[in-house]
Amino acid sequence: MPRSEFLLSEYRGMWLFALFDLPVDTRAARHRYAQFRRLLIQEGFCMVQFSVYARYCASEELADPICRRIAREVPEDGHVRLLMVTDRQFGKMQVYHGKTRVPAESMPAQLLLF
């Protein structure tokens, strides 16, 4: 098998984003928010911005079961969007801290096995 088949394609690799708005106006709502956030972290997501989390998946097929698990846990009064973009598209993201442009996060050096 040629070595190139072992390399991850920047078109096959996917970044899965979870963008969410959950109420935090009551103690019970804050608890549901914390549970949902913990789920994202357990699924391998990292915070990109407040209420925006992302994780790398080697393929769309590997991202689909993660999407289904998250969808089952969306709080009744929550708004959640799951967005997949290719690693190539992710690499074109422009990120600014203040007026300074910084590079986007890079693909993890090691794939996570679940």
KAWOBEL-V807115 format. One record per residue. N is the residue number from 1. RES is the residue in one letter. SS is DSSP state (hx for helix, st for strand, lp for the rest). PSI is psi as a letter, one per 20 degrees, with the letter a starting at -180 (999 if undefined). Layout:
# KAWOBEL-V807115
[[N RES SS PSI] [N RES SS PSI]]
This chain:
# KAWOBEL-V807115
[[1 M lp p] [2 P lp q] [3 R hx h] [4 S hx h] [5 E hx i] [6 F hx i] [7 L lp q] [8 L lp p] [9 S lp p] [10 E lp i] [11 Y lp h] [12 R lp g] [13 G lp q] [14 M st q] [15 W st p] [16 L st p] [17 F st p] [18 A st o] [19 L st p] [20 F st q] [21 D st o] [22 L lp p] [23 P lp q] [24 V lp k] [25 D lp i] [26 T lp r] [27 R hx g] [28 A hx h] [29 A hx h] [30 R hx h] [31 H hx g] [32 R hx h] [33 Y hx g] [34 A hx g] [35 Q hx g] [36 F hx g] [37 R hx g] [38 R hx h] [39 L hx g] [40 L hx g] [41 I hx g] [42 Q hx h] [43 E lp j] [44 G lp j] [45 F lp q] [46 C st q] [47 M st p] [48 V st g] [49 Q st r] [50 F lp p] [51 S lp j] [52 V st o] [53 Y st q] [54 A st q] [55 R st q] [56 Y st p] [57 C st p] [58 A lp h] [59 S lp r] [60 E hx h] [61 E hx h] [62 L hx h] [63 A hx h] [64 D hx g] [65 P hx h] [66 I hx g] [67 C hx g] [68 R hx g] [69 R hx g] [70 I hx g] [71 A hx h] [72 R hx h] [73 E lp j] [74 V lp p] [75 P lp q] [76 E lp h] [77 D lp j] [78 G lp q] [79 H st o] [80 V st p] [81 R st p] [82 L st p] [83 L st p] [84 M st p] [85 V st q] [86 T st r] [87 D hx h] [88 R hx g] [89 Q hx g] [90 F hx g] [91 G hx h] [92 K lp i] [93 M lp p] [94 Q lp p] [95 V st p] [96 Y st p] [97 H st o] [98 G lp c] [99 K lp i] [100 T st p] [101 R st p] [102 V st q] [103 P lp q] [104 A lp r] [105 E lp q] [106 S lp r] [107 M lp q] [108 P lp q] [109 A lp h] [110 Q lp p] [111 L lp q] [112 L lp p] [113 L lp p] [114 F lp 999]]
